[in-house]
Every structure is written in structure tokens, then in C-alpha cells.
């Protein structure tokens, strides 16, 4: 049935939740970026009927939040003849309508259609050449997702379903497929994807069995250090520095593979000066939104001034494709080493900017900020504890140094040698984090603010 084609049926909208019910459902989902605002549904469009019994339709929901710009979200509307208790937590509205991604009885259709390279309604299903796609594995929805919904099919595959849909090339799929083509060993193998006229809807990949998330491992190391009152980070049994150094090496090797897979270029001094000015402009906007930044803004801007001065002195900056949203939650430690996930870029950034060339040190700066986050999130459990605060800072310095040494071993240059650029990028990232946390997780705003104090010193 390769190349199967199925026409879009006339959509029977009987039982489809109304705009208010859809808006209420969206506003309670972790993956919905506008859940703190006033949500208005402005349109509902069917793309395809995936299953007939029960009826499962792939639909796009156009919404505005606080009457600002429009966004488009994907839902799989499953309509049943009666209530389904196991799906009660994803009921949409008052009728028997559910989020079909949580029903393992119908989600088998996704890998099957990818394996068949089918066309269903307005959806086209693509399989990576020679990809092996088993069709007998039940699905399970991952918990804790922030911006997408991911289904695991046994221990064989994961299907990431993008909830917010953007037109054009999806950088996550684009980069994975390109890296696989050049033989990069540091990613999960891509298997296939699902496309629509509005953008890519889903991406099927290898499941990294037995993997441990870098974010959890780093926090565990910090907790163990806090239990050992008289040990330095390097003396603790759960010292993370070896892993941090190996992660630095893998990051540099990833950047080399990205240069092989995509074109690279050099920013001349004039364009580098423009980049520094953009950093300043974002700082000004951030300080206007978050008053807590205002006392530090002048001193933070010095990092961008130094970058401008380097540009005026003739500095040229090599740029290439980068990860774009690099942190400990995007890396998994497997039996075969570190693997790197999620090349979508920062979710709030427009798609064309996520695909733009940038300095590899942007990813380095982001990982250094993530190491700081890992220590400070544990420190939140010990407010006012100056001794643990000192030890957390010691842990960050110890592991940041290890990461940079690992990077240098593969790249041939230590990122810390480019001090002005690295400081500017860390400052830019910390300012972004303050905005993000203030909007989404106010209780975490103290984490990047601690970095703001340090970077402004």
C-alpha cells in the first residue's frame, strides 16, 4: 500500500466541541504557550480522518491569546459513542470527545502510515530510506512534556507530535535527517515524519533505551555534594565532571558534523556589530518588562559593548547551523555515550530565526547556563543557606571547566579563550531566561537573576 491515497471526507462536525470548549481545553495543557492569557479560538480546520471507528480527525485550531498574534495548534479529536473512563483526563468539552493521542487503541495508525508512505487527506507520511518501523508496539504518552506530545512505541521508537504548527521547514526534522546522512553518531536515528500544507506535524525516531537525562543526572550530583559537607565536587563519588567533559567533546563533534551537513559562513565586523546591537535592544526590552533587571541593565550592557568594540577592531565571526536550544534536558546519556535531542530551537523564536546561522559558542554558553540552573534548582530547597550556595557555585565552576576542556579537546580551541564573545552570549541567554521565567514560572525567576547579579559584577 505504499503511496496510498485517501481523499478528505466531508467533515461531519457533529459533536465537535465549540470554540469556548476548545479554548478551555487548550488553556489547561502544558504544551500550550498561552495558558496564562485569555484564549480565543478563531478557526477549526480538519486536515484528515485517520481512523473511522472511533472517528479520529487531525484538526488545526487557530487561536489568539490576549487578542495578540494568531497561533495554530494541532489536536487529534477522537469522538466516541459513549464515555471512555481511561481518557477522562483528556476529555474536550462536555461530550464524548477526547485527545486521541492518549488512546493507544488508535495511535498505532501513525507508524503504520509512515511505513506505508501514505497520503491521507492533506497529510503526507514520509519514511527515511531503509528505516525499520515495527508496527506491533503499543504507545505510551510521555509525562512532563513542555511544548509537544511524545509517544513511545515500546522500546523501539518515539513519535514527537508538534502541538504548535509553523509553516515551512521544520528544523528538528531537517537537522536530524541531515546529520544522519553524514553519519553523525550523537543523535537518535530519524525514521520518518508527517507533513501538511501548514507545516510538519510529527517526527518518528529511534527510542534510546535505558538513557538517562543529563538534567536529572546533574541535579543528583549536586544533591550528593550537599550531603558531603567536607568534600569538594571532584572528591564526591557522584562527581559529574567526567560526564560534563565527555558532553563537551560530543558537543564539539556535533558542531563539526553540522558544518559538514550545512553551509557555513563568516560574519564580517559590520554584521557582528549589528548582532551586538540586537543584544542591547533585547536587554532594553527585557528591562522594560521585568523591573528587577533595571538596576543591572547598565552593567550587563558592558558585555555587549565589549563585543561591539571587538567588531570595530575587525573581529570576524564564523557562523554555522547550531542546536539553538541547548541544555541538559536536551541530552541523554546512553550506554554508547551522550546523545543530543530536539533541534527545534527555542520554541518562542520564529522558524526562520531558528534555522539561521550562528556561532557554535551560542550552544556552549547555553550549556554553561544549564549547568548553573542544575545547581541552583537544587539550591531552591535550601533558602538562605550560604554554605550550600558556595558549594553550588563551586560545583558549577568545576563542571563548566570540565565541559569547556572536553569541547577544546575536540574543537582545538577552548571556548574560554573567546572571553568577550562567551560573556556576551551568556548574558544574552540569562536575560532571555529572566523573561521566560517571569512569564511562565515566576517561582524560578531567582535562578537566572542570580546569574544576572554575577554577570553584572
N, C-alpha and C positions, 0 to 999 in steps of 0.2 A: 504493500500500500504506500510505498514511497511516492511523494508528490501528491498525496491525497488532497482533494479539494472539496470543501463543503461550503455552500453558499450561506450567507447570513439569512436566517429566517426572519419573517415579520415578527417583531418583538412583541410578545404578549406581556404587557406591563401589569397584568392582574396581580395584585398582592405586592407589587414593588413599593417599598417604603417611600413616603413623601419627603420633600426637601427638609422639613424640620426633623423628622426621624433620622435621616441620613446625617444631618449636621450634628445631632445629639450623639450618634454613634461615633462619628469621626472625632469629636472633641474629647472623647474618653480613651482614645488609642495612643499608646506610647509613640507610635511611628508618625503621628500627625503633628506637624510642626506648629500648627496654630491653635493648639488646645487651650492656651491661656487667653485667647481672644474671642470675639463674637463671630461665629461661623455662619456664613450664608451659602447655601447650595444654589448655584445659578444654572446648572445643567447636568443631565444624566444621559450618557450615551452608551448603547450596547455595542461591543466590538465582536463578540462571538458567543454562541451557545456551545459550551464544552461538553455538557452532559445533558441527556434528555430526562432521565428519571433517577433521582430528582433533578429538576431543572437547575442548571448551574450556568450563569451568564457572567462573562467578563465585561464589566462596565467601567467607564471613566466618569468620575464625579468632578465637576468644575466647582470650585469654591472660592470665596473671598473671605478674608479674616479682617475684622475691623474696617471693612469697606476699602481695603487696600488692594494690591495687585492680585490677579486671579492665579490660582494654582490648580493642578489637576492630579487627582488621586485615583488609584486603581482599587476596585473591590471585586471579589468573586461572590455574587449574590446567589445563594442556594435557597430555593423555595421548596418546601416540603408540604406533604398533605396534612401533617399534624406536628405537634411539638416534638423536639428531639432533645431529651434531657442532657445528653453529653455535650451539646452545643449551646446550652443556655447562656454560657458566659460570652458568646459572640452573637447573641440574638440582635437583630437590627430592627428596631421598631416593635410594635405590639403583636405582629402576626408571626407566622412560621417562616421567617426569613433569617438566614444566618450568613456568617462569613465562611464561605465554602473552603477556604484554605485550612480550616481547622477540622475538616471532615476527611479522615483517612480513607473512607469508603469511596470518595470521588477524586482524591488528589492523585491517584495512580495515572490519571489521564495525561498529566503534564509530561513525565518522562516518555510515555508511550508515543505521544505526538511528536516529541523531539526526535525520538529514534526513527520515526517514520518520515521525518522532514515534511510534515503535513502543512496544509494551508486550511485554516478553519475560520470562516468569516473574514474579518480583517486582520487575522493573526497569521504570521508565518513562523514556522518552527524550524530551527537550524541545528544540525548536528555537526560537531567538529569532526573532520575526516578521521576515520579509524577509531573514533571514540566507542568504548564499550559501555552500553547503558542497560543494566539489568532492569527487568520490568516486574519483578516479583517481590519488591521490598515495600513494606508498609511505611507510611510517612508519620513523622512526629514534628510538631512545631517547636522550634527553639524558644525558650523563655528569655526575657531580658533584652530583646532586640530594641534598638532605639529608633531607627529610621526605615527599616524594611521588615519583611517577614521571611524567615528562613525555615525550610522544611528539610529534615534529614530523612533519607530513604535507607533505613537500616544503617549499616556501616559502610555503604558503598558510595553515596552521593548526597549532595546538599543542593537544594533549589532555593536561590535567593530571589524573592519576589519584590520588585521595587514598588513601593507604595506611591511615592510621588513621581510622576512621569514627566520627563522632559524630552522635547523633540531633539532630533539629531543623533549623533554618535554617542553611545554610552561608553565613557572612558573605562569603566570596570571591565566590560567585555572586550573592548578594543585592546587594552593593555595586556590582559591575560592571554588572549589569543596570540598577540604579537610576541610576548615573552616565551610562550610555549613553542612558537615557531623557531626561535633562536636557541632553544634548548636550555632555558633558564631553569635550574633545579629548585629554586626557592619559592615556588608557588604551587597551589593546588591545581591539578590539571583541569583545564576547561573541557566540558563535554558538549555543551550546546546552549542555545538561548532562544528566547521568544520575542518576536518583533511585531510592532504595529505601526500604522502611519503616524501615531503620536509619539513614538519612542519605544525603547526596549522595555519589556515588561518583566522578564525573568531570566535568570542565568543559572545553568546547571553545571556543577563542578564536582570533582573528586572530594570525598569525605576524608579528612585527615584523622584517622582512627588513633585514639589514645593521646591526642595532642593536649598540651597544657597551655593556657593563655598566659602571655607574658605579664599582663596586668595583675593576675592573681598571684603568679609566682613572685613578682617583685614585692607585692604587699606582704606576702608570707615571710619574705626575707626581712622586711622592716619589723614585723611583729616579733620575729625571733630575736632580732637585735635588741629590741626593747626589753625582752625578758632576761638578757645577759647584761647586767648593769656594768660590768667591768671589762667588757670586750670591745675592741674596735671592729668595724664591719668586716675587715679582712680576716679576722680571727674567729668569726662566728661560723658555726657549722653549716648554716644555710646561706653563706656568702653568695651573693648574686653576681659578683664581678666577672666570674668566668663566663656566665651566660651573657652578660652585657657586652663583654669583649667579642664573643662569637657573633652576637647580634650586630655589632658594629661592622665586623668583617662581611657578614651577609648583606648588610645594607649597602656597603661599597660595591659588592659584586652585583647586587640588583641594579645599582646606578650604571654600572658598566654594561649590563645586559640591555638596559633601556637605551643607552647610546647606540648599541648595535641594532636595536629594533626600530628606532625612530630617528629622524634627523635631529641634529643639534646645531647650535649657532653660538655667536658671541654678542653680548650686549656691549655696544660702544659706550664711551663715557656719557654721551648725551642721554641715551636711553636709561642708563643706570641712574643718572640724576633724576629722571622722571620717576623711576621706581622709588627713590628715596623720598621724593616729594609726595608720592602717593601714601607712603608710610606715615608721613607727617599729617596728611589730611585725615587719614583714618584715626590717628590719635586725637586730633581736634574733635572729630565727630564723636568718638568714644567718650571723651571727657565731658562733652555736652550732654550725653545720655546718662552717664554714670558719674555723679558728682564726686564720689570717692576718688576718682582718678585725678581730679583737678589739681590737688596740691603737688602731684608728682609730674604733671604734664611737661613742664619746662625742662626738668632734668632728664625725663625719658627722651625728649626730642633730641638731646645731645647725641644719642646713638645714631639717629638718622642724619644729623649734621655731619658726623664723622664719615658716614657713608658718602654723603654729598661731596665732602672735601676730597675723599679718595677718588671720586669720579672726576672732579675738577683737576686732580693731579694726573689723570689719564688712565685710571683703572678700567680695564675691560673685564667683563664677567662672562665666563662660559655658562650657557644655559641649555637645558635639555628637558625631556619628559621626566617627571618625578612622581613620587607616590601622591603627595599633595595633602594627605590627612594622616600622617604617620604618628602612631603612638603605640603603647604597649598592648592595647586592646586589639590592634591590627596584626599582631604577630603570634604565632603558635609554635611552641617547642614540641617537636616530634622526635621519634627515635632516629630519624635521619637528619636532624638539625632544625634550625629555625625556618619557618615558612611565613610568607608575607601575604596578607589578605587585603581585599577591599580597595581597589584602585579607583573608587568613585570620586575622590577628592572631598573637600569639605562640603557637606550637603547644602549649606546656605549659599554657596558660591555658584554663579551662573555656569552652565555646562561649558561654554566656550572658554571661560577663565580656567576651569578645571583641567582643560586639555592644553593650556598654554605652557610654553617652555619656562623653566625656572632654574635657579641654581640648586644643585644637589644639597647644598648646605641648608636649604629650607627644611628638608626631611631630617637632617641632623639636629637642627635647632628644635624641631617638633619633638623628637625623641628625648632630647635633653629636658624639655619641659615635661614630658610624660614621666620621666624618672622622678622629677621633683614632685609631680602630682601623686605618684605612688607612695612616696614617703609622707606627704602632708595629709593625704586622705586617712592614713593610719593615725597620724598625729591629732586629727579631729576628735578621736576618742580620749585624748588626754589634754583637755584645755588647760592652759596656764602652766603646763609642766615644762619649765625651762630646760631641765636636763634632757628630756626626750626631744625637745626642739633642737638642741645642739646635736644630739645623736642622729636625728633625722637629716640635718644638714650635712653631717659627716658621711652618712650613707649616700646621699645624693652626689656629693663630690667624689667619693670613692667609685661609684658605678658610672658616673658621667665620664670620669677619666678613663675607665676601662672601655667604655663604648667608643670613645674617640681613639684610643690606642688600637682597637680592633679595626676601626674604619681606616686608620692610617696604614695598617699592615697590608690592606688590600688596595687602597687607593694611591699609596705612595706619598701622601701628604696628610698631616694631622689637621683636622678642621680648626683646632685652636690656633693654628698659625695665621688663619684669616680672622683675627680677633674682631676687627671693626664690623665686618660683614656678619659674623656669627652673633655678635651682640645685638646688632640691628634686627636680625631675624628673630632672635629670642624675645626681644622687646615687642616686636610686632605680634608675635604669637601670644605673649602674655596679655597684651591689650585686647586681642580677639577673645581670649578666654574670659576676661572680665566681662565683656559684653555678653558672651554666651551664657555664662553662669548667672549673671544678673537677670537675664530674661527667662532662663529655663530652670535653673537650680540655685536659687538665691542662697540656700544654706551652704553651698560650696564656693561662694564668691570669695571667701577668705583665702582659698588655695592660690588662685592667681594673684590676689592682692599682696600676698607675702612675697611673691616673685617681683611684683611691681616695686615694692619697697627696696628689695635687693638691687634690682637693675637700675633704679634711680639714684643709688648711692654714689 
